[in-house]
């Protein structure tokens, strides 16, 4: 499929997200690539992003080039835009990354559930439906 007409989502798990430099890149690159989502810092580190599939691929590529103890894409989705749909029609998150605190895993889970992405969130914890 044409990557520019495909909405991608990624659920990324990391052993931890603590470094202020990595935290800045997580936020900055998402804006630059017109991705939206959340980043939960601490142990484990969790990042959920969505936007153009080509941007999701580039975002993951950039993140993987940083030094991590462990960083894994544990879940992904792709949705091809139908005729007369725009990327914004498929988005469930605003563009940009909202950083969440180390004790907010359950809040991130609730946000994902509300957005219809609970299964994607569960993939980060290796819980598959």
Backbone as a ProteinNet text record, in pm:
[ID]
protein_1_A
[PRIMARY]
XXXXXXXXXXXXXXXXXXXXXXXXXXXXXXXXXXXXXXXXXXXXXXXXXXXXXXXXXXXXXXXXXXXXXXXXXXXXXXXXXXXXXXXXXXXXXXXXXXXXXXXXXXXXXXXXXXXXXXXXXXXXXXXXX
[TERTIARY]
82.1	0	86.4	28.9	95	110.6	234.9	259.8	202.9	190.7	137.7	-12.7	-79.2	-223.8	-255	-157.6	-175.4	-144.7	-238.5	-217.2	-152.7	-37.5	33.3	28.9	40	51.3	159.9	231.4	335.6	325.5	342.9	354.4	496.3	573.7	716.2	742.5	817.2	854.5	1004	1042.5	1183.6	1205.9	1324.9	1357.9	1331.6	1369.3	1340.2	1357.3	1291.5	1314.2	1342.8	1469.4	1511.1	1588.2	1674.2	1763.6	1686.9	1728.4	1661.7	1683.7	1796	1823.6	1726.3	1709	1614	1471.6	1436.9	1302	1276.8	1376.7	1363.7	1347.3	1427.1	1415.9	1279.1	1228.1	1097.7	990.6	993.8	894.6	921.5	1045.8	1082.9	1060.3	1104.8	1090.2	944.2	861.9	719.1	657.2	685.5	634.5	683.3	813.7	875.8	811.4	773.2	717.9	564.4	503.4	357.1	292.1	355.1	301.5	240.3	144.1	82.5	87.8	79	76.6	124.7	176.9	217.9	351	423.8	547.6	540.6	552.3	554	698.2	751.3	891.3	904.2	1029	1055.4	1071.7	1037.1	1052.4	915.4	874	937.7	904.2	974.6	940.6	843.7	738.2	638.2	612.5	606.1	575.5	468.8	359.7	259.8	247.7	262	254.8	167.2	112.7	35.4	54.2	28.9	39	70.8	120.4	153.2	248.2	220.3	301.5	449	480.5	621.3	686.5	611.2	663	684	591.6	609.8	738	760.8	881.9	1007	1006	1121.9	1144.2	1036.8	1045.3	1111.7	1064.3	1122.3	1269	1301.3	1439.2	1528.9	1482.5	1561.1	1579.2	1469.1	1477.9	1576.2	1572.2	1659.5	1806.6	1836.5	1975.5	2030.8	1943.4	1991.1	2036.2	2116.6	2165	2060.9	2012.7	1910.7	1958.3	1921.5	1943.5	1856.4	1731.7	1640.6	1532.1	1501.3	1394.4	1333.8	1202.7	1136.4	999.8	969.8	833.6	754.2	662.7	588.3	453.2	403.9	275.8	271	198.8	181.6	50.9	-1.5	-124.5	-104.8	-170.8	-176.5	-321	-368.4	-503.9	-494.8	-535.9	-532.6	-651.4	-623.2	-730.6	-826.8	-954.3	-1057.3	-1071.7	-1143.7	-1169.3	-1228.4	-1186.7	-1228.3	-1196.7	-1118	-1071.7	-937.5	-911.9	-780.4	-712.8	-585	-511	-577.9	-624.1	-687.9	-815.3	-883.2	-1003.7	-970.6	-850	-811.8	-735.7	-690.7	-613.7	-703.5	-646.9	-716.1	-639.5	-517	-435.3	-403.5	-388.9	-342.8	-196.2	-151.5	-9.7	72	181.8	269.6	265.1	368.7	379.3	350.7	261.8	235.7	319.2	406.3	489.3	414.4	415.1	347.9	453.5	418.4	512.6	535.2	635.3	672.8	564.3	469.6	364	231.6	233.9	109.3	78.7	127.1	99	-51.2	-120.8	-265	-340.5	-292.5	-354.9	-335.3	-215.4	-190	-278.9	-293.9	-383.1	-525.7	-573.1	-709.5	-724.7	-623.9	-628.4	-635.3	-558.7	-558.7	-693	-749.1	-879.9	-985.7	-983.5	-1078.9	-1066.5	-943.4	-917.5	-939.9	-980.8	-1000.7	-871.3	-767.3	-635.9	-585.6	-676.8	-634.9	-550.8	-589.5	-511.1	-369.3	-356.7	-223.5	-143.4	-207.5	-138.7	-94.3	-185.2	-153.3	-34	-11.3	102.8	234.2	236.5	358.7	391.6	289.5	307.9	307.3	313.8	309.2	180.8	69.2	-63.7	-140.5	-159.6	-223.5	-362.2	-457	-595.5	-612.1
-120.5	0	126.8	234.3	364.2	413.8	433.1	469.9	605.9	695.8	828.6	824.1	718	706.9	595.9	567.5	466.5	527.9	511.8	556.6	442	469.2	367.3	397.8	292.5	306.9	212.5	256.2	172.4	179.5	64	53.9	8.7	96.9	72.1	54.7	-49.7	-80	-57.4	2.4	19.4	-22.8	-73.5	-109.9	9.2	127.6	250.6	370.9	480.4	610.6	709.2	747.9	841.1	960.2	934	1035.2	1155.6	1275.4	1396.8	1415.9	1369.3	1380.5	1291.6	1166.4	1076.6	1130.2	1179.6	1233.6	1349.4	1434.6	1547.1	1497.8	1397.4	1340.8	1277.3	1205	1138.9	1241.6	1354.9	1461.1	1537.7	1578.5	1662.1	1589	1463.7	1388.8	1362.4	1340.6	1318.1	1442.7	1560.1	1684.8	1699.8	1678.8	1693.6	1602.1	1480.4	1379.6	1377.6	1475.2	1486.2	1360.6	1310.8	1196.1	1245	1169.8	1201.2	1080.4	1103.8	991.5	1028.7	927.2	941	871.6	923	861.6	852.4	730.2	711.9	686.6	779.6	768.9	672.8	641.4	551.8	408.2	314.8	170.8	106	38.3	42.4	174.5	202.6	316.3	270	346.3	309.9	429.7	403.6	508.9	454.1	527.2	491.8	611.2	584.5	691.9	650.6	751.7	727.3	843.2	813.6	914.2	844.8	919.2	857.1	738.4	627.6	505.8	533	612	641.6	715.5	801.5	873.3	779.4	684.7	585.3	506	465.1	389.2	471.7	598	685.1	711.8	732.6	757.4	638.7	519.3	399.1	382.9	411.9	401.9	498.6	621.9	720.5	677.7	633.7	592	477.1	382.3	265	300.2	416.9	459	521.4	552.7	598.7	476.1	497	382.3	346.9	223.1	175.9	46	24.7	-106.7	-207.1	-169.1	-250.5	-158.6	-172.1	-95.1	-185.3	-212.2	-306.6	-251.5	-259	-231.1	-358.6	-350.8	-470.4	-482.4	-373	-379.8	-276.7	-308.2	-210.7	-236.1	-129	-134.7	-45.7	-82.5	2.1	4.7	124.1	142.1	227.1	169.6	242.2	337.1	460.6	560.1	520.1	530.4	506.3	632.3	621.7	739.6	849.9	969.5	1092.1	1093.9	1001.5	1010.4	1082.8	1153.4	1215.5	1147.1	1173	1117	1159.6	1285.1	1334.3	1257.7	1202.5	1122.7	996.7	943.4	818.7	840.2	963.2	989.9	981.2	923.9	927.9	1015.1	1054.7	1141.7	1270.4	1380.1	1505.9	1489.3	1570.3	1567.9	1615.1	1546.2	1577.1	1465	1457.8	1355.7	1419.8	1358.6	1399.5	1308.3	1367.3	1286.7	1258.5	1132.4	1089.7	1045.5	1056.5	1024.4	875.6	840.2	700.4	614.5	675.7	598.4	602.9	638.8	659.1	550.4	428.7	319.9	293.6	292.3	265.1	378.2	502.3	614.8	601.6	557	535.9	423.6	319.3	209.1	260.1	344.5	399.2	487.4	569.2	653.3	566.9	459.7	369.5	298	257.4	191.4	285.6	409.6	511.4	537.1	525.1	549.5	424.5	313.1	189	116.3	144.6	85.9	-0.3	-58.2	-137.7	-258.1	-326.5	-441.9	-400.3	-284.6	-234.7	-204.6	-140.7	-112.7	-243.7	-341.3	-468.9	-539.5	-515.4	-578.2	-534.2	-412.8	-364.5	-446.8	-506.6	-590.1	-739.2	-767.4	-905.4	-974.9	-899.3	-955.3	-948	-1063.9	-1064.2	-1123.4	-1058.8	-1107.3	-1216.5
0	0	0	-45.1	-47.7	96.4	140.2	280.6	316.6	217.8	249.2	273.7	227.3	249.2	349.4	437.4	540.4	676.3	770.8	908.3	984.9	1043.1	1119.9	1268.2	1345.9	1491.5	1541	1643.8	1703.8	1855.4	1918.4	2064.3	2090.8	2152.5	2173.9	2322.6	2355.5	2493.6	2507.9	2618.4	2651	2795.4	2824	2962.1	3053.9	3008.1	3082.7	2990.6	3026.7	2962.2	3075	3086.3	3191.1	3133.5	3037	2981	2928.1	2971.9	2924.8	2774.7	2723.2	2579.4	2500.9	2543.8	2475.9	2487.6	2603.7	2623.8	2528.5	2509.2	2417.7	2273.5	2233.6	2098.3	2075.3	2173.6	2161.8	2126.6	2194.1	2172.5	2042.9	2024	1909.5	1777	1767.1	1642.2	1608.3	1709.8	1683.5	1618.6	1673.8	1614	1470.9	1453.5	1322.5	1218.4	1259.4	1167.9	1168.5	1239.6	1249.5	1308.3	1414.8	1487.9	1618.1	1669.2	1796.9	1887.6	2018.1	2110.8	2249.1	2317.2	2456.8	2480.9	2578.7	2624.2	2775.6	2828.7	2974.4	3015.2	3095.5	3136.5	3254.8	3290.3	3403.1	3355.6	3445.1	3421	3415.1	3309.6	3178.1	3109.5	3002.3	2918.8	2811.9	2788.9	2687.8	2597.8	2467.8	2370.8	2276.8	2262.5	2162.1	2068	1937.3	1838.6	1722	1655.1	1533.1	1437.3	1310.5	1205.6	1074.6	976.8	848.9	868.2	800.5	816.4	790.6	688.1	658.5	776	843	960.3	1078.2	1097.8	1205.1	1182.8	1058.3	1027.1	1054	1011.5	1032.1	1181.4	1256.2	1401.1	1471.1	1439.6	1502	1463.1	1336.7	1290.5	1370.1	1386.9	1462.3	1607.7	1670.7	1811.3	1827.5	1733.8	1747.6	1731.3	1672.3	1658.6	1787.3	1882.3	2012.6	2091.5	2193.3	2273.2	2379.5	2374.4	2467.8	2531	2656	2717.3	2642.1	2614.9	2534.2	2480.3	2350.7	2286.8	2180	2192.2	2102.2	2061.1	1930.7	1884.3	1912.2	2007.7	2048.3	1979.4	1922.5	1853.1	1743	1636.8	1530	1457.4	1398.2	1318.8	1197.2	1087.9	969.7	921.6	886.9	834.3	708	594.6	467.3	463.3	424	413.1	301.5	330.7	229.3	144.2	31.8	-51.4	35.4	14.7	85.2	234.7	285.6	424.5	426	535.3	554.3	672.4	688.8	801.7	932.8	938.5	1060.8	1094.2	992.6	1018.6	1098.2	1080.1	1146.2	1276.4	1299.4	1421.8	1545.9	1651.5	1780.6	1880.1	1843.1	1927.6	1851	1924.3	1865.5	1824	1726.7	1690.2	1809.3	1834.1	1946.5	2048.9	2128.9	2233.2	2368.3	2443.6	2582	2670.8	2751.9	2840.9	2970.9	3009.9	3132.9	3234.1	3360.5	3467.5	3485.5	3567.8	3586.8	3651.6	3721.8	3789.1	3714	3585	3511.6	3407	3429.8	3335.7	3326.3	3439.5	3436	3366.7	3380.5	3310.7	3159.4	3118.4	2975.4	2922.7	3000.8	2964.1	2943.7	3034.7	3025.8	2901.7	2870.2	2750.5	2624.2	2623.3	2507.7	2495.8	2608.8	2606.6	2550.5	2598	2553.7	2402.4	2350.1	2207	2122.1	2186.4	2111.7	2081	2158.1	2132.5	2248.7	2324.9	2441	2399.4	2289.7	2245.7	2207.6	2143	2106.5	2232.5	2332.1	2457.9	2525.1	2528.3	2594.2	2531.1	2400.5	2333.8	2398.6	2456	2520.9	2643.8	2702.3	2822.3	2787.1	2655.3	2604.3	2646	2646.7	2674.4	2542.1	2479.2	2347.7	2355.9	2285.3	2284.2	2180.2
[MASK]
+++++++++++++++++++++++++++++++++++++++++++++++++++++++++++++++++++++++++++++++++++++++++++++++++++++++++++++++++++++++++++++++++

